[in-house]
Amino acid sequence: MIPSRHQIVSSSLLLLLLLHSSASSVCGAEPRRPVSAVEYKVMLNPASFAKLKTLLPLSTAKHKRQQIFFFDTRKQKLMKKGVVLRLRRTERSDGSYKTKATVKLRPRSAESIPRTWFEEEGFKHEVDRVSTREVGTASLAVKRKDKHARRAMKGKKIKKLFSKKQRRLLKKEGAKLDWDSLKPHGPIVAEVWELRLEGISKTPLTLQTWRFGDQEFLEISIRDSRERMGEIQKKLDAWLGTHQIAPAPAQTTKTRSALQFFGRQLDAQ
């Protein structure tokens, strides 16, 4: 049976509408937000480091030496508003540094961040978990020339250390900064080891030490999906308990402790 002219026109119109709808859904679709990873962190007594060296294969682990600075006002107004500005310099084998500037905003849920930011290189959202407490963090990290870092470490041209994209993120998220009021909080000497611990997870475990002034911090952490993190946390806690490595009494963050320490130093000047 030969279709009528009316049937042919109707079919063609229906096909065009379907094609237009399909193209619109692809071209006009908003970028999807990646599923946020969870990073479980445990602060340990620094005296436990000697025992950990005998238990973990640190000699064969990926090892980095770093220098860290934060930038905030004398009274840490940015930290109190949930804004962290960080400089991290990682030492290369030839003595030069790989430099990265990071802007962090917390607490932030993934849903509160415009989806377009998730397409930007260096942007991520993750959840920091300490015991049962969780804080969502949005961050944007950008590689920078070390000359910008060296100036900022001296308190000069701190704004130039952070890219236009990072400054735009701060502005979009309502973080108003008086760049001239910022002071360098550092240096912090850090060492980082990344290794896999059999029976815990397939993802690397990170051991970190931070030293500044008379203070020393030791942290063990691991990052994975929310679905797997519950079981991984139980296994890591059990491993620490089996080897009698107790968490530090105060599970405060390294960042807060460092900012407060250097803030006191600035007040004393």
Solvent accessible surface area in square Angstrom, and as a share of the most:
residue,aa,sasa,rsa
1,M,229,1.02
2,I,159,0.81
3,P,72,0.45
4,S,56,0.36
5,R,206,0.75
6,H,143,0.64
7,Q,91,0.40
8,I,94,0.48
9,V,75,0.43
10,S,51,0.33
11,S,70,0.45
12,S,53,0.34
13,L,103,0.51
14,L,107,0.53
15,L,104,0.52
16,L,111,0.55
17,L,119,0.59
18,L,109,0.54
19,L,104,0.52
20,H,125,0.56
21,S,67,0.43
22,S,61,0.39
23,A,52,0.41
24,S,54,0.35
25,S,69,0.45
26,V,113,0.65
27,C,113,0.68
28,G,60,0.57
29,A,63,0.49
30,E,115,0.52
31,P,34,0.21
32,R,209,0.76
33,R,65,0.24
34,P,79,0.50
35,V,127,0.73
36,S,23,0.15
37,A,31,0.24
38,V,0,0.00
39,E,20,0.09
40,Y,9,0.03
41,K,41,0.17
42,V,6,0.04
43,M,11,0.05
44,L,2,0.01
45,N,73,0.38
46,P,48,0.30
47,A,81,0.63
48,S,17,0.11
49,F,31,0.13
50,A,65,0.50
51,K,84,0.36
52,L,0,0.00
53,K,112,0.47
54,T,113,0.66
55,L,60,0.30
56,L,7,0.04
57,P,66,0.42
58,L,19,0.10
59,S,113,0.73
60,T,117,0.68
61,A,17,0.13
62,K,127,0.54
63,H,72,0.32
64,K,53,0.22
65,R,131,0.48
66,Q,14,0.06
67,Q,43,0.19
68,I,0,0.00
69,F,12,0.05
70,F,3,0.01
71,F,2,0.01
72,D,2,0.01
73,T,17,0.10
74,R,98,0.36
75,K,113,0.48
76,Q,17,0.07
77,K,114,0.48
78,L,10,0.05
79,M,20,0.09
80,K,144,0.61
81,K,138,0.58
82,G,10,0.10
83,V,6,0.04
84,V,10,0.05
85,L,2,0.01
86,R,32,0.12
87,L,0,0.00
88,R,60,0.22
89,R,16,0.06
90,T,16,0.09
91,E,76,0.34
92,R,115,0.42
93,S,129,0.83
94,D,115,0.60
95,G,44,0.42
96,S,44,0.29
97,Y,63,0.24
98,K,93,0.39
99,T,6,0.03
100,K,76,0.32
101,A,0,0.00
102,T,5,0.03
103,V,0,0.00
104,K,36,0.15
105,L,0,0.00
106,R,51,0.19
107,P,102,0.64
108,R,52,0.19
109,S,56,0.36
110,A,13,0.10
111,E,129,0.58
112,S,65,0.42
113,I,1,0.00
114,P,65,0.41
115,R,88,0.32
116,T,86,0.50
117,W,15,0.05
118,F,26,0.11
119,E,123,0.55
120,E,50,0.22
121,E,157,0.70
122,G,37,0.35
123,F,18,0.08
124,K,95,0.40
125,H,16,0.07
126,E,16,0.07
127,V,15,0.08
128,D,17,0.09
129,R,30,0.11
130,V,22,0.13
131,S,55,0.35
132,T,123,0.72
133,R,138,0.50
134,E,70,0.32
135,V,59,0.34
136,G,14,0.14
137,T,6,0.03
138,A,0,0.00
139,S,7,0.04
140,L,0,0.00
141,A,26,0.20
142,V,33,0.19
143,K,148,0.63
144,R,62,0.23
145,K,134,0.57
146,D,29,0.15
147,K,95,0.40
148,H,27,0.12
149,A,0,0.00
150,R,122,0.44
151,R,72,0.26
152,A,0,0.00
153,M,42,0.19
154,K,150,0.64
155,G,35,0.34
156,K,121,0.51
157,K,128,0.54
158,I,9,0.04
159,K,92,0.39
160,K,108,0.46
161,L,0,0.00
162,F,0,0.00
163,S,16,0.10
164,K,159,0.67
165,K,66,0.28
166,Q,0,0.00
167,R,59,0.22
168,R,108,0.39
169,L,0,0.00
170,L,4,0.02
171,K,167,0.71
172,K,139,0.59
173,E,35,0.16
174,G,58,0.56
175,A,15,0.12
176,K,181,0.77
177,L,35,0.17
178,D,90,0.47
179,W,40,0.14
180,D,137,0.71
181,S,41,0.26
182,L,7,0.04
183,K,67,0.28
184,P,31,0.20
185,H,0,0.00
186,G,18,0.17
187,P,64,0.40
188,I,0,0.00
189,V,84,0.48
190,A,0,0.00
191,E,29,0.13
192,V,10,0.05
193,W,25,0.09
194,E,53,0.24
195,L,13,0.06
196,R,156,0.57
197,L,20,0.10
198,E,173,0.77
199,G,58,0.56
200,I,12,0.06
201,S,22,0.14
202,K,181,0.77
203,T,39,0.23
204,P,53,0.33
205,L,1,0.00
206,T,29,0.17
207,L,0,0.00
208,Q,24,0.10
209,T,1,0.01
210,W,7,0.02
211,R,85,0.31
212,F,6,0.03
213,G,68,0.65
214,D,130,0.67
215,Q,55,0.25
216,E,69,0.31
217,F,29,0.12
218,L,2,0.01
219,E,7,0.03
220,I,0,0.00
221,S,2,0.01
222,I,4,0.02
223,R,99,0.36
224,D,10,0.05
225,S,26,0.17
226,R,109,0.40
227,E,142,0.64
228,R,140,0.51
229,M,0,0.00
230,G,35,0.34
231,E,99,0.44
232,I,10,0.05
233,Q,26,0.12
234,K,141,0.60
235,K,83,0.35
236,L,0,0.00
237,D,61,0.32
238,A,61,0.48
239,W,39,0.14
240,L,4,0.02
241,G,49,0.47
242,T,106,0.61
243,H,56,0.25
244,Q,152,0.68
245,I,4,0.02
246,A,67,0.52
247,P,75,0.47
248,A,19,0.14
249,P,139,0.88
250,A,68,0.53
251,Q,40,0.18
252,T,50,0.29
253,T,65,0.38
254,K,18,0.08
255,T,25,0.15
256,R,106,0.39
257,S,16,0.10
258,A,0,0.00
259,L,3,0.02
260,Q,74,0.33
261,F,22,0.09
262,F,14,0.06
263,G,2,0.02
264,R,137,0.50
265,Q,88,0.39
266,L,17,0.08
267,D,79,0.41
268,A,90,0.70
269,Q,161,0.72
